[in-house]
Amino acid sequence: MSGPDHYCEGAAVLETGDGFFRPASRPARDCGVLLVRSLAAGAAGGPLRVLDGMAGCGIRALRYGLEGGATAVWANDADPDRLPLLERNLAGLPPGVERQVGTATAQQLLAGCLVAGRRFELVDLDAFGCPAALVPLALEAVAFGGVLYLASTDGRSATGHDRRAALRRFGAAARAHPASWEIALRLQLGLLARSAWAMGRGITPLLSFSEGRAFRTALRLERHPTRGEEGHLGLVAHCHGCGDQQVQSLGRLGRWRACGCPAASGEGPPLAVSGPLWIGPLQDPATLTTMLLEAEREGTHLDRPGRRLLERLRADPASTPRCWPVAAIARRLGQGPPPLADLVAALTAQGFATAPSGVMGGQLRSEAPWPVIVATARGLVAATAAR
């Protein structure tokens, strides 16, 4: 803190005002700056316009201009009482950066962009609650090859705690799942993908993460869907009895196979099914590598938690949604589990794509069958006990 009314972050010094502001969300803001930097690295001197549709005090918009290399920054907040604060803070943008400040609602702002044919290389919507109603207009505001950086604080519906709300907001079932943050992110991506496909566009997820309070997704908008992209929309089933998980693409939907539980009077396994949701990769390692390289350049500020986050996400592209907490494996063993790193190494040696989850700590992601995971864990525990 540089004074009683000011806050310092990266290259920005600004007033936070009396509104809602979380210093702990800095890693998300660092990621936004590095996304803009990565766009600038591939822009070859072209325009780099950023729209911050829910700007608050304007810290993200200010950092996009100071550190991201944005050529134009549009900052908007629907609360007209925030306008003087926004204007004061954005007066700190570098000379030559185009600046626009407004107080429209997000719907009005995005609809105005559509009418005017105005597009941005990055659209940042840091929403309270679920921004599902904004998704079609938000995608219309993104330039082809540009990025939509979207946040939601609606944890209840997306994690299976309000199933009716999930149906209304995502058009999907959300059931309780041990990797609940990941299911929430995949539901969000599924909604984004369906909206883009309805417009004839495609998407490439760049990064998705959560700390349990906000669910953040960045994707690149493509002019056309890639071949087979629709195959990344599907369903995830979890058995609360034996712990097994299954994944199916909607394009090849068939019967669920029997899990390890005894069949209950011919009704089949007790599977909790979530979806439709995104079952493809959540992270793009190439983009994350570029972001980490940009973080080494002069004028960029990435703090330690943000760096750890990016490195963790890069190590786990999340190509499958099948994730288990180490505690769930321990319950199946009836004793303490082996170290996660040892279990990852053993399953990888057997030829199964496996990694520690980058989305939720202490979780195993693997394409190995659940009985193989349990048997491998049991073997590791027995080998340790025999030493």
Sequence and secondary structure as in RCSB ss.txt:
>XXXX:A:sequence
MSGPDHYCEGAAVLETGDGFFRPASRPARDCGVLLVRSLAAGAAGGPLRVLDGMAGCGIRALRYGLEGGATAVWA
NDADPDRLPLLERNLAGLPPGVERQVGTATAQQLLAGCLVAGRRFELVDLDAFGCPAALVPLALEAVAFGGVLYL
ASTDGRSATGHDRRAALRRFGAAARAHPASWEIALRLQLGLLARSAWAMGRGITPLLSFSEGRAFRTALRLERHP
TRGEEGHLGLVAHCHGCGDQQVQSLGRLGRWRACGCPAASGEGPPLAVSGPLWIGPLQDPATLTTMLLEAEREGT
HLDRPGRRLLERLRADPASTPRCWPVAAIARRLGQGPPPLADLVAALTAQGFATAPSGVMGGQLRSEAPWPVIVA
TARGLVAATAAR
>XXXX:A:secstr
  BTTEEEETTEEEE  SS   GGGHHHHHHHHHHHHHHHHHHTT   EEEETT TTSHHHHHHHHTS  SEEEE
E S GGGHHHHHHHHTTS TT EEEEE   HHHHHHHHHHHT  EEEEEEE SS  GGGHHHHHHTEEEEEEEEE
EE  HHHHTTS HHHHHHHHSSB    TTHHHHHHHHHHHHHHHHHHHTT EEEEEEEEE SS EEEEEEEESS 
 TTGGGGEEEEEEETTT  EEEEEGGG       SS   TTS   EEEEEEEE S S  HHHHHHHHHHTTSTT 
   HHHHHHHHHHHT    S  EEEHHHHHHHHTS    HHHHHHHHHHTT  EEE SSSTTEEEE S HHHHHH
HHHHHHHHHHH 
